[in-house]
Amino acid sequence: MAADENNLADRSGRLFESQKGYDPRVVLFYFIIATLLIVLTSGLAYQQLFNSELHTERESSQNQRRILIPGPRGNIYDRHGQLLVGNRPRFAVVLYLDELRAKFRAEFIRIRKNYRAAEDKDIPTADQLWTLARVSVVQSYLEQINAIIGRDLKVDSVRLNKHFSRELLLPYPLVEDLAPAEYARLLEHLPVVSPLQLYTTNTREYPFGSAASQTLGYVGINEDVEAENFPGEKLRTFKQRGSIGRDGLEFKFDAILQGEAGGSIFRVDPLGYRLRDAKPIESRLPTQGQNLVTSLDIDLQLAAEQAIGDQAGSAVAIDVRTGEVLTLANKPDYDLSKFTPRLSPEDAADIVARGAWTNNAIAGAYPPGSTFKILTSIAALRSGLVEANKPITECAGYIQIGNRTFVCDNGRGHHGEVLLPDAIAKSCDIYYYTAGRLMTPEVLAAEGRRFHLHQRTGIELPHETGRMVIPDPAYKEKEIGERWFPGDTANMSIGQGYVLVTPLEMACFAASVARNEVFTKPTLLHNPDAPTQRTESIGLTLAQRTALIDGMVGCTTYGTASKIMNLLPIPGVTIAGKTGTAQKRVKQGDKVVTINIAWFICFAPADKPEIAMAVAVEGDTGGESLEGGRVAAPIANAVLRKYFEKKNRPADQKLAPFKIE
């Protein structure tokens, strides 16, 4: 019995021990389950703790939309605070499509029902039905507008669908650029609470029309408005059209004039419609750009443009002391008001046909003609080869240089023995042919480059030409492939041949001579506290400079410009000037023709210069007394007259210096 009990106990012990053992397959199963749980837990923790920002961003991109509204551009003023370019309100009536979801759906159902009721086998697709529904609803609102303002406008289905798919949250313009009377009627009759609303934007306004058009420039449509430091860069963004500078000061200072865009962020439903009564999550009002005060004097600008009239020409006036440009006139020009809201193809074609795109004051390269004789005089005096009080030749009306005969002023000049002042006043070509022969062309070219006549002035405008040329033998060899002849020096000494400059450069040259220095840096920005420019002295003795100025004064009192200046004297003002006429070959259609360029440069008063000018006008008659004196000098006279009229006004009629605080 005891043995049986012992056997039973042994079997039980062995059974118990076998149950306590671990099956390796079970252990592996436990390990796999534990690993999967750890991975799942880690993944959940990563998504919740580390990737929550990504999920929030994705959620925002699906249910939020951003709208950007451009800020108005800054104003542009003349030096006295007169508005040259501003903004005017532009009125439109718009429809908020995102408020018409229910009406679109109801119209969709109605149209589809009608097709089915008619048992029409050619039922449009769903997309086509939605298009018909939207056009029908929008046309019904447009009919309300037609009834009020007396128009008969129809919905452009292509434009509507494009707006709906791309710019749903932006107001859809039904009628743009409303007349004031139309705006007033709509303001009176449209309901206050309606998807149909009056909408105001800004467009550029030009109080003086075409005045300084190529200098002020114009703006174009900006499709890519940006809002700096405004949140939501990764959200789907709707941008209202702004404006961007395309030419002139509008282009050069676009970053300053450009307003700061504002915007709003809204919640939308899955179809992209704005949630009803939902306030913006973020919002910021647009702000106007900075204003720009130019150096221009609009009164002088208008005087120059009126004096040029229908001719093709340029006139530049500069403050001798500071280099500020008072006038930058060019004809033909264009009416800036035609650029708002956009330039029509017909107006663009007209500008092209008249050659009005180019601002020849800075982009027209012309031979300077006899105005260059001032530079030749300076070079000759500084070289020591010419003395102001001694004749260097006798003018018989012509001179033989090499195998060519050169005449004086088209053969009309017989000046005899002349000194430098008379040679300037009467513009004796023979005197300057001789002066050129006494010098080398390298000396003359070096003097022109010392006055910076071979390079751009750096004025704050686009498209300043780089075609200015102060030639020498090396230039001709490189560019023309020919050697330099004595006749080339003769032509260069009177501003012909290969010499090319712009009216702006010659105005800067006149200002430099007036200041007795070699360079004037022009600027179109006004600074009432600007210091006097200081550059290298010309380097003439007092006697030499006196002779030079006496000759320029003689030009306006008894010389080639005396007729007009004596006919229209400016009380109390003595003008130092120099006329010129040059020839230039230009292409007109299929032909190459030679045109005359009438020149006049000057500064005044001669003893204490304040204003310097250069005028260049295309003409068809040669001769300085005919062109330079008769055509170009009167334009300068008109500007100078206006300048001194304003200066001599009683103190209580003068404008205070203008600053923008």
Order of alpha helices (4+ residues) and beta strands (2+ residues): alpha-alpha-alpha-beta-beta-beta-alpha-alpha-alpha-beta-alpha-beta-alpha-beta-beta-beta-alpha-alpha-beta-beta-beta-alpha-beta-beta-alpha-alpha-alpha-beta-beta-beta-beta-alpha-alpha-alpha-alpha-alpha-alpha-alpha-alpha-beta-beta-beta-alpha
